[in-house]
Structure formats: structure tokens, C-alpha cells
Amino acid sequence: MNQATTSKITKYPITKENNKAGDIDNDLVMLQQQSIFEDRKICLPFAAQSNVMSTIKKLAIFCGSKKGNNPLYEQDAKELALLLTQKKVELIYGGGRNGLMGVVADTVMKGGGIVRGVIPQVLKEWEHQHENISELLVVDDMHIRKRKLYELCDAAIILPGGFGTLDELFEILTWNQLSIHDKKIFIMNSGGFYNHLIGHIKLCNEEGFLYGELNDLLTIISVPGELAAYI
């Protein structure tokens, strides 16, 4: 199968003038005009987007820049990426080529899919930016990276990872809880990796610290195939 279009790297500096609530959507429309995907609308504002997206066409994957010790983590990452190519779902991810991040990006590209990466300047060397994906956006900082990743996607899934992955999980969960968006959030609990975390989240709920129903905030899956029902 032919590989998708070669990488385009776009630098997206955040200035004092444009770093404010609501600015990302207008800036992304500007980026759309430069994009290799000119026939695709990149995003809508948080509030509008969730109302018009009936199925998942663009999935954000948050995962480790290392592969971890259990081979199952890499296996599940590959199977998930293959599912995306089969279902023609675009991959939105952190733009690195190491670890599970590289696994999912490489697998989707080899399957002829579309991969968009977003990486901050500070992590270009740490995570080693991936230059063989469909499109790579280089942004100024971690905060804007997370905002842009989540604006580009219809839903997000969390694979095994470290502090950065957990940071991304809890920030988007907070946005969900505060009704900034209502995009679906999945946790891929490969080999029980997130058992303790899921247990603690349930404890937070039982002790009255969470708003809304826990099942509305998170969907837990154990194997990649379970995601097929949602895409």
C-alpha cells in the first residue's frame, strides 16, 4: 500500500497577541490555507465541534516516548494503529518518533493512513521529531501543544506512558468535566497497566471529588478491537 504524502513541517509560534482563549481556531483556519490537506477542514471551536461530529474520524493518541517493559504495550499500539488505517481514521499525536509514539505513527503511515503530529520546540530533541509523517506542526510550548492536539481530534485515547501521558489525560479530563468539550476519552488498559490509576479515579468519585458520572468522563477498553464499535 502506498505511503501517505510526505511530511510537511509547519512552525506555529504563539505570541502575546494570539495566545488567548479562542485564538487557536482562527489560527488553524490560517494554517489550513497552507496545509497539504487543503480540502479538509482542520477544526471547529470546542463548543461547536462536539455538536457536529457524529463519528470519530480523527483520533488523538497520547502515549509514551518509550516502549515500556511489557511487549504487549507495543503490540496493542500496533493493533490500534492498524485499526485506524482500516477504518480510515486520521491519527493525531505528539509528533515524536521514539517509543509507542513512533510505533503508532510508523504503523499508520505504512498502512497508507494520515498522521498529523504536534510537537513543542523544547521536545524536538527529547522525543526526536518525526519527519516522515503527513504533517508536523512545531509549536512554542507544551500548553499550546495539548490544546492543538485536542482541537484537531474528534476523540482521544490514552495508551501506556509516563508523566507526560498522565498530564495529558488529566488535563483533557478536566476540560471534559468543566464542559469545555464533550469529546470521548478512552483509556487503553493494556495488560492492566492502568488498573491502579483507574482504581484511584474511582476512589475520587466515591469520595465525592468528581463532578458528573464517571462513565460519562471515561471509557475503559482492554484490547484495541473494542474501539471498533466507536469508529
Backbone bond lengths (Angstrom), bond angles and torsions (degrees), N, CA, C in turn:
res aa  C-N    CA-C-N  psi(-1)  N-CA   C-N-CA  omega(-1)  CA-C   N-CA-C  phi
1 M - - - 1.472 - - 1.527 109.13 -
2 N 1.312 117.17 139.21 1.448 119.87 -176.38 1.518 111.60 -71.04
3 Q 1.330 114.35 142.56 1.461 119.83 178.22 1.516 109.44 -73.99
4 A 1.339 116.53 149.45 1.457 121.17 -178.84 1.525 110.51 -66.49
5 T 1.311 115.47 173.31 1.445 121.54 -176.98 1.519 111.90 -53.48
6 T 1.305 117.60 142.83 1.453 121.39 -177.72 1.514 111.54 -64.54
7 S 1.323 115.10 162.72 1.449 122.21 -168.89 1.525 113.67 -65.47
8 K 1.320 114.64 142.06 1.448 121.43 168.42 1.519 107.19 -120.01
9 I 1.328 117.21 127.06 1.461 121.45 -179.00 1.521 108.24 -104.68
10 T 1.321 115.84 123.78 1.454 121.81 -179.84 1.518 109.07 -120.50
11 K 1.327 116.52 125.85 1.465 119.78 175.38 1.525 108.23 -88.15
12 Y 1.318 116.04 134.08 1.463 121.45 -176.70 1.522 108.44 -127.39
13 P 1.334 118.63 85.08 1.471 120.57 -179.30 1.520 111.18 -73.55
14 I 1.326 116.12 141.67 1.464 121.46 176.28 1.520 108.18 -102.94
15 T 1.304 117.15 123.31 1.453 121.68 -178.10 1.523 110.10 -109.31
16 K 1.308 115.58 170.53 1.464 120.22 177.97 1.517 110.76 -59.59
17 E 1.334 115.71 -33.70 1.455 119.94 -176.60 1.525 112.50 -73.17
18 N 1.337 118.26 -35.45 1.464 118.19 -175.26 1.511 114.41 -104.72
19 N 1.324 117.93 -2.19 1.462 119.81 -178.63 1.523 110.35 -88.43
20 K 1.305 115.74 73.37 1.459 121.71 -179.08 1.515 108.55 -145.07
21 A 1.322 115.92 164.84 1.461 120.24 -177.85 1.521 110.70 -58.63
22 G 1.319 114.98 132.90 1.446 120.72 176.56 1.511 115.26 87.53
23 D 1.352 117.96 -5.83 1.454 118.98 -175.66 1.520 112.95 -74.63
24 I 1.324 117.13 -26.45 1.452 119.82 -171.64 1.519 111.98 -63.12
25 D 1.311 116.14 -37.82 1.459 118.50 -176.02 1.527 111.53 -63.46
26 N 1.349 117.32 -43.80 1.444 120.17 178.89 1.516 111.07 -65.51
27 D 1.329 115.90 -40.50 1.459 119.96 -179.87 1.517 111.27 -65.57
28 L 1.341 116.55 -35.24 1.452 119.11 179.33 1.523 111.17 -69.99
29 V 1.335 116.51 -32.02 1.457 118.68 175.43 1.526 109.46 -63.51
30 M 1.367 116.69 -38.28 1.453 120.41 176.20 1.522 110.32 -64.36
31 L 1.328 116.41 -42.38 1.456 119.70 178.17 1.523 111.04 -63.58
32 Q 1.344 115.47 -32.37 1.462 119.50 -179.44 1.528 110.54 -58.13
33 Q 1.345 116.61 -36.44 1.450 119.74 -177.40 1.524 111.38 -67.38
34 Q 1.367 116.78 -26.40 1.451 120.73 179.81 1.517 111.50 -92.35
35 S 1.330 116.89 -11.99 1.456 121.28 -168.19 1.511 112.96 -71.62
36 I 1.333 115.78 153.09 1.459 120.77 173.63 1.521 110.65 -73.85
37 F 1.335 116.22 -7.30 1.454 120.12 178.25 1.523 108.70 -112.10
38 E 1.339 117.48 59.19 1.449 121.16 -172.05 1.524 112.69 -66.28
39 D 1.341 117.26 -20.93 1.456 119.07 -178.10 1.517 112.03 -88.66
40 R 1.333 117.35 4.60 1.462 120.15 -178.39 1.517 109.07 -114.86
41 K 1.329 116.80 135.34 1.448 120.31 174.40 1.514 107.89 -80.72
42 I 1.330 117.16 124.19 1.462 119.61 -170.70 1.516 111.98 -74.41
43 C 1.326 118.50 -45.28 1.468 117.49 -177.99 1.517 110.69 -161.43
44 L 1.329 113.64 168.55 1.455 122.18 170.84 1.521 106.76 -125.98
45 P 1.334 118.87 165.70 1.454 120.03 174.77 1.518 110.94 -57.42
46 F 1.350 115.75 156.39 1.463 121.23 -178.60 1.522 111.80 -48.70
47 A 1.326 116.34 -51.01 1.460 119.86 -172.64 1.517 111.95 -65.51
48 A 1.321 116.73 -38.75 1.457 119.71 -177.00 1.510 112.27 -79.51
49 Q 1.323 116.71 -34.06 1.450 119.95 -171.09 1.515 112.76 -62.07
50 S 1.315 117.61 -45.90 1.454 120.63 -174.73 1.521 111.84 -65.55
51 N 1.343 117.12 -24.41 1.444 119.95 -177.57 1.521 113.03 -78.05
52 V 1.340 117.20 -21.15 1.450 118.84 -175.44 1.519 112.71 -107.11
53 M 1.326 117.94 -12.68 1.449 120.59 -178.48 1.527 110.15 -88.80
54 S 1.313 117.20 108.77 1.460 119.93 -179.07 1.522 111.78 -93.42
55 T 1.347 117.37 -25.58 1.454 121.42 177.79 1.519 109.00 -132.78
56 I 1.312 115.75 165.44 1.458 120.81 -178.50 1.521 108.93 -89.46
57 K 1.313 116.24 113.50 1.461 122.22 177.61 1.526 111.70 -111.36
58 K 1.328 116.07 -18.97 1.464 121.40 179.28 1.525 107.70 -136.21
59 L 1.316 116.64 114.56 1.461 121.00 -175.11 1.525 110.16 -112.95
60 A 1.334 115.91 126.68 1.463 120.88 173.80 1.525 108.89 -86.38
61 I 1.323 115.81 132.06 1.461 121.00 175.68 1.521 108.48 -115.25
62 F 1.326 115.63 123.64 1.456 122.00 175.20 1.523 107.71 -108.65
63 C 1.325 116.61 124.96 1.463 119.76 -175.68 1.524 110.01 -159.65
64 G 1.332 116.20 178.46 1.449 121.49 -174.10 1.521 114.42 -75.53
65 S 1.338 115.13 151.31 1.464 121.55 171.65 1.530 110.01 -87.88
66 K 1.329 116.35 8.01 1.462 124.00 168.58 1.532 107.20 -124.39
67 K 1.338 116.30 163.00 1.459 119.49 -176.83 1.521 113.22 -90.55
68 G 1.321 118.14 -13.34 1.459 120.29 -178.24 1.526 111.30 78.15
69 N 1.310 116.24 174.47 1.468 121.81 -173.69 1.526 114.02 -88.94
70 N 1.323 116.77 -23.00 1.456 120.34 -177.33 1.532 109.94 -92.50
71 P 1.338 119.26 119.47 1.465 121.36 -179.99 1.534 113.47 -57.52
72 L 1.322 116.86 -20.02 1.464 120.46 -179.95 1.526 111.57 -62.66
73 Y 1.338 116.69 -31.94 1.463 119.22 -178.82 1.532 110.70 -61.87
74 E 1.323 116.38 -45.20 1.456 120.29 178.37 1.529 111.18 -68.41
75 Q 1.305 116.74 -39.21 1.466 120.84 179.12 1.518 110.70 -61.12
76 D 1.335 117.06 -46.90 1.464 120.35 179.25 1.524 111.53 -64.92
77 A 1.333 116.88 -37.08 1.464 120.50 178.56 1.523 110.48 -62.30
78 K 1.327 116.77 -42.93 1.468 120.77 178.71 1.523 111.29 -65.55
79 E 1.332 116.59 -43.56 1.456 120.06 -179.18 1.529 111.31 -64.53
80 L 1.314 115.91 -38.35 1.464 120.09 177.32 1.530 110.33 -64.33
81 A 1.321 116.30 -44.37 1.458 120.75 179.77 1.532 111.09 -62.78
82 L 1.327 117.41 -39.75 1.463 121.16 177.34 1.526 111.09 -63.65
83 L 1.329 115.58 -38.08 1.466 119.77 177.67 1.523 110.19 -62.47
84 L 1.330 117.38 -40.21 1.462 120.64 179.05 1.528 111.17 -62.01
85 T 1.327 116.66 -42.95 1.463 118.90 179.61 1.521 111.48 -66.26
86 Q 1.332 116.40 -39.20 1.458 120.16 179.48 1.525 111.41 -63.83
87 K 1.335 115.87 -37.22 1.463 121.23 -177.96 1.531 113.01 -91.91
88 K 1.356 116.10 1.08 1.463 122.09 -179.90 1.534 111.74 58.67
89 V 1.320 114.96 44.08 1.461 122.18 176.81 1.528 108.66 -100.70
90 E 1.319 117.06 129.18 1.461 120.92 178.87 1.526 110.47 -71.46
91 L 1.312 115.85 143.59 1.461 121.86 175.90 1.521 109.14 -96.46
92 I 1.327 115.06 126.72 1.457 122.95 172.42 1.530 106.35 -113.52
93 Y 1.325 117.66 125.81 1.468 117.96 -176.49 1.525 110.59 -154.45
94 G 1.331 116.67 -175.39 1.457 122.21 -170.45 1.502 118.05 -78.24
95 G 1.334 118.96 2.40 1.454 121.13 170.82 1.512 117.37 83.91
96 G 1.346 118.36 2.78 1.465 120.47 -179.05 1.520 112.43 -90.78
97 R 1.337 115.77 164.53 1.469 119.54 178.12 1.524 112.48 -114.86
98 N 1.336 117.36 5.63 1.463 121.15 179.27 1.530 110.99 -100.24
99 G 1.329 115.12 159.29 1.457 121.64 171.37 1.515 114.01 60.90
100 L 1.343 115.34 -150.28 1.462 120.69 -179.58 1.526 111.31 -65.44
101 M 1.340 116.30 -28.77 1.468 119.18 176.95 1.522 110.28 -59.48
102 G 1.324 116.30 -46.73 1.454 120.60 178.81 1.514 112.62 -65.90
103 V 1.328 116.52 -36.03 1.463 121.17 -179.51 1.529 110.69 -61.09
104 V 1.324 116.79 -49.74 1.464 119.13 -177.26 1.530 111.00 -67.58
105 A 1.331 116.90 -40.54 1.461 119.81 -179.32 1.528 111.14 -65.28
106 D 1.328 116.69 -47.17 1.464 120.48 -178.69 1.526 111.40 -62.47
107 T 1.330 116.24 -40.79 1.464 120.21 -177.67 1.524 111.55 -66.08
108 V 1.337 116.36 -42.64 1.469 119.45 178.56 1.531 110.28 -65.72
109 M 1.330 117.42 -42.66 1.454 119.95 179.70 1.529 111.58 -62.70
110 K 1.321 116.46 -43.22 1.471 120.29 179.45 1.525 111.20 -63.89
111 G 1.332 116.25 -28.25 1.460 120.45 178.84 1.514 113.23 -85.22
112 G 1.332 117.43 3.84 1.460 120.84 178.69 1.507 114.59 83.51
113 G 1.335 117.37 15.54 1.458 120.74 -178.93 1.515 113.09 -87.18
114 I 1.327 114.95 -177.33 1.466 122.29 -179.98 1.523 108.77 -107.54
115 V 1.335 116.00 132.30 1.465 122.51 -178.98 1.519 109.01 -128.80
116 R 1.313 116.47 121.75 1.460 121.99 174.38 1.531 108.20 -112.64
117 G 1.319 116.59 128.55 1.458 120.99 178.34 1.514 111.52 -115.51
118 V 1.330 115.83 149.70 1.463 122.28 176.04 1.522 107.19 -132.14
119 I 1.326 117.24 119.72 1.456 120.49 -176.47 1.529 109.72 -134.73
120 P 1.334 118.33 138.34 1.464 120.29 176.55 1.523 110.95 -81.90
121 Q 1.314 116.09 155.20 1.460 121.22 179.74 1.520 112.10 -52.40
122 V 1.336 116.36 -41.65 1.461 120.35 -173.80 1.521 112.58 -65.07
123 L 1.337 118.41 -22.30 1.461 121.14 -177.14 1.532 113.55 -104.42
124 K 1.320 117.67 5.05 1.461 119.46 -178.70 1.526 111.94 -59.27
125 E 1.325 116.02 -39.54 1.460 119.20 179.12 1.531 111.20 -85.10
126 W 1.323 116.81 -37.58 1.467 121.26 -176.82 1.527 111.46 -63.99
127 E 1.316 116.47 -48.53 1.461 121.01 -177.58 1.534 112.05 -97.86
128 H 1.336 116.58 -6.30 1.459 121.96 -179.77 1.523 110.77 56.98
129 Q 1.327 115.35 93.89 1.461 120.25 -175.99 1.521 111.19 -56.38
130 H 1.322 113.86 143.73 1.468 121.25 -178.41 1.521 108.46 -89.84
131 E 1.319 117.50 118.60 1.455 120.87 -176.32 1.523 112.53 -103.06
132 N 1.322 117.31 6.19 1.460 120.95 179.95 1.519 111.68 -118.15
133 I 1.329 115.62 41.39 1.459 121.78 175.87 1.521 108.58 -117.27
134 S 1.311 116.74 174.47 1.462 120.85 -174.95 1.516 112.36 -63.40
135 E 1.318 116.71 -44.60 1.469 120.63 -179.34 1.521 109.44 -155.55
136 L 1.331 115.69 137.22 1.463 121.84 178.68 1.520 109.07 -126.80
137 L 1.331 115.75 124.77 1.457 121.56 175.01 1.521 108.30 -103.03
138 V 1.332 117.08 129.03 1.457 122.27 176.38 1.521 107.66 -105.10
139 V 1.333 116.98 117.94 1.466 121.85 -176.33 1.520 110.13 -114.47
140 D 1.325 116.18 173.45 1.454 120.31 -171.43 1.522 114.65 -79.33
141 D 1.335 117.83 -34.06 1.457 117.53 -173.34 1.527 111.73 -150.33
142 M 1.328 115.01 172.38 1.457 121.97 -176.50 1.524 111.89 -65.44
143 H 1.326 116.32 -37.83 1.463 119.71 -176.74 1.520 110.85 -62.09
144 I 1.337 115.29 -47.39 1.455 117.67 -177.91 1.517 110.53 -70.96
145 R 1.331 117.38 -28.02 1.465 119.99 175.72 1.523 110.50 -59.70
146 K 1.341 116.26 -48.74 1.464 120.05 -178.34 1.524 111.34 -63.83
147 R 1.313 116.46 -42.31 1.464 119.41 178.83 1.522 110.81 -60.43
148 K 1.324 115.80 -45.67 1.454 119.16 -176.53 1.532 111.50 -68.11
149 L 1.329 117.33 -42.16 1.457 120.66 177.72 1.520 110.69 -56.82
150 Y 1.322 115.57 -43.55 1.453 117.79 -176.73 1.512 112.92 -76.56
151 E 1.331 117.13 -27.50 1.461 119.24 176.04 1.531 111.45 -72.59
152 L 1.319 116.45 -30.91 1.464 120.35 -178.13 1.524 113.29 -74.98
153 C 1.327 117.69 -19.14 1.467 120.54 -171.61 1.526 112.36 -104.36
154 D 1.346 114.54 165.23 1.460 121.76 172.01 1.524 111.31 -95.88
155 A 1.335 115.99 -24.58 1.467 122.30 -179.09 1.521 107.12 -159.84
156 A 1.342 116.13 169.54 1.461 120.21 -178.38 1.524 110.37 -136.88
157 I 1.332 114.86 149.67 1.455 120.43 175.89 1.532 109.01 -131.91
158 I 1.309 115.50 140.48 1.457 122.19 -178.00 1.520 109.02 -106.72
159 L 1.316 116.81 120.59 1.459 123.07 174.09 1.526 108.72 -100.64
160 P 1.332 118.32 172.52 1.469 119.05 177.48 1.523 112.11 -54.25
161 G 1.314 115.09 143.63 1.463 121.15 -179.75 1.516 110.43 -175.48
162 G 1.323 115.95 -174.38 1.462 121.96 -176.76 1.510 112.64 -105.52
163 F 1.341 115.55 -145.33 1.463 121.19 -175.05 1.530 112.27 -58.16
164 G 1.334 116.86 -42.81 1.458 119.62 -178.39 1.518 112.10 -62.16
165 T 1.335 116.17 -41.10 1.464 120.80 178.78 1.517 110.96 -65.13
166 L 1.328 116.52 -41.92 1.464 120.42 178.78 1.521 111.13 -66.21
167 D 1.324 116.69 -39.12 1.462 120.91 177.19 1.525 110.23 -58.86
168 E 1.336 115.75 -45.05 1.464 119.98 179.88 1.520 111.17 -65.07
169 L 1.328 116.84 -41.18 1.465 120.49 178.28 1.516 111.53 -58.06
170 F 1.332 116.40 -51.21 1.466 118.70 -173.18 1.521 112.33 -74.12
171 E 1.310 117.84 -27.43 1.462 117.62 175.99 1.525 110.41 -68.56
172 I 1.331 117.74 -45.83 1.469 118.04 -179.07 1.524 111.41 -71.13
173 L 1.336 117.32 -30.17 1.462 119.57 173.43 1.524 110.99 -63.10
174 T 1.321 116.25 -39.75 1.462 120.55 178.45 1.514 110.83 -64.81
175 W 1.340 116.85 -42.94 1.464 119.87 176.47 1.523 110.05 -59.20
176 N 1.318 116.43 -40.13 1.464 121.21 179.42 1.526 110.44 -63.91
177 Q 1.328 115.50 -47.26 1.464 121.07 -178.01 1.520 111.61 -62.18
178 L 1.336 116.52 -35.07 1.464 121.46 -179.20 1.525 112.43 -85.95
179 S 1.345 116.72 5.53 1.461 122.85 179.32 1.523 113.06 61.85
180 I 1.334 116.61 27.46 1.457 120.08 171.40 1.523 108.57 -69.07
181 H 1.306 116.41 -29.27 1.458 123.08 175.08 1.518 108.09 -153.06
182 D 1.333 116.76 171.25 1.462 119.45 172.74 1.522 110.01 -134.81
183 K 1.328 115.77 36.06 1.464 120.07 177.83 1.523 110.08 -70.91
184 K 1.309 115.31 147.43 1.455 121.04 -177.84 1.533 110.10 -69.16
185 I 1.319 115.84 136.78 1.461 121.83 176.82 1.522 108.81 -121.59
186 F 1.329 115.66 124.56 1.461 122.10 -179.97 1.530 110.04 -112.91
187 I 1.322 115.24 148.13 1.463 120.93 168.07 1.515 107.66 -116.46
188 M 1.330 116.35 124.82 1.460 121.96 173.78 1.525 107.42 -89.46
189 N 1.317 115.93 104.89 1.465 121.35 -174.60 1.536 110.11 -90.71
190 S 1.314 115.87 63.03 1.468 121.90 -176.49 1.521 111.37 -60.49
191 G 1.321 116.45 120.17 1.455 120.70 177.48 1.517 114.52 58.13
192 G 1.335 116.47 24.81 1.469 120.01 -179.29 1.520 113.87 75.79
193 F 1.341 117.30 17.80 1.465 121.11 -176.83 1.525 112.49 -54.39
194 Y 1.321 116.75 -38.31 1.464 120.30 -175.71 1.532 113.14 -100.82
195 N 1.310 118.57 16.09 1.467 120.31 -178.76 1.523 112.45 -54.26
196 H 1.323 116.72 -48.07 1.470 120.01 -177.24 1.521 111.22 -67.42
197 L 1.325 116.57 -39.72 1.460 120.00 179.45 1.525 110.55 -65.18
198 I 1.323 116.18 -44.89 1.469 120.10 178.55 1.528 109.98 -61.22
199 G 1.321 116.53 -40.35 1.459 120.75 176.99 1.517 111.87 -60.39
200 H 1.335 116.37 -40.60 1.466 118.98 -179.55 1.524 111.47 -71.30
201 I 1.315 117.13 -37.14 1.464 119.89 176.54 1.535 110.06 -62.31
202 K 1.330 116.34 -40.65 1.462 120.04 176.44 1.526 110.99 -63.11
203 L 1.336 116.19 -38.11 1.464 120.11 177.54 1.528 110.74 -63.28
204 C 1.334 116.86 -42.89 1.466 120.46 176.88 1.524 110.71 -57.18
205 N 1.327 115.55 -39.77 1.456 120.32 179.53 1.524 111.15 -68.51
206 E 1.326 115.92 -45.66 1.466 120.62 -179.38 1.520 111.80 -62.76
207 E 1.326 116.35 -32.25 1.472 120.18 -178.12 1.524 112.41 -88.92
208 G 1.329 116.89 6.76 1.460 120.60 171.71 1.509 116.60 81.90
209 F 1.339 118.19 23.50 1.458 120.59 -178.37 1.528 113.94 -98.12
210 L 1.317 118.22 -7.62 1.455 120.68 -178.38 1.521 110.76 -107.28
211 Y 1.317 115.31 154.81 1.457 121.90 177.28 1.521 109.11 -104.72
212 G 1.307 116.81 139.22 1.450 120.59 177.99 1.522 112.36 79.66
213 E 1.321 115.09 -178.34 1.453 121.47 -178.79 1.524 110.24 -85.01
214 L 1.324 116.47 134.24 1.460 121.30 -178.12 1.529 111.34 -60.00
215 N 1.319 117.41 -38.38 1.461 120.80 -179.56 1.529 112.63 -65.92
216 D 1.328 116.01 -21.72 1.463 119.79 176.64 1.523 111.69 -80.46
217 L 1.329 116.54 -22.06 1.456 121.12 -178.37 1.523 112.50 -87.65
218 L 1.324 117.13 -35.05 1.465 122.26 -170.97 1.519 111.61 -138.58
219 T 1.320 115.58 143.88 1.460 121.59 169.92 1.524 107.50 -122.73
220 I 1.322 116.53 121.93 1.461 121.65 -177.94 1.529 109.14 -97.72
221 I 1.339 116.38 128.92 1.465 120.15 173.22 1.526 108.68 -124.65
222 S 1.307 116.10 152.04 1.464 120.93 -176.33 1.521 112.96 -103.21
223 V 1.335 116.73 -27.94 1.463 121.34 -179.87 1.525 108.53 -134.28
224 P 1.338 118.11 151.90 1.469 120.78 -176.53 1.521 114.33 -56.03
225 G 1.343 117.65 -35.97 1.453 120.65 -176.96 1.514 114.06 -59.82
226 E 1.322 117.65 -23.85 1.468 120.57 179.79 1.518 112.19 -65.03
227 L 1.340 116.30 -22.25 1.455 119.66 -179.58 1.532 112.19 -73.17
228 A 1.314 116.62 -19.60 1.472 121.50 -175.38 1.531 112.15 -57.67
229 A 1.309 117.17 -30.76 1.462 120.60 -178.71 1.540 112.28 -67.70
230 Y 1.331 117.34 -15.34 1.444 120.91 -174.60 1.528 113.30 -106.70
231 I 1.340 117.04 -4.95 1.467 118.67 -176.29 1.539 110.86 -127.38
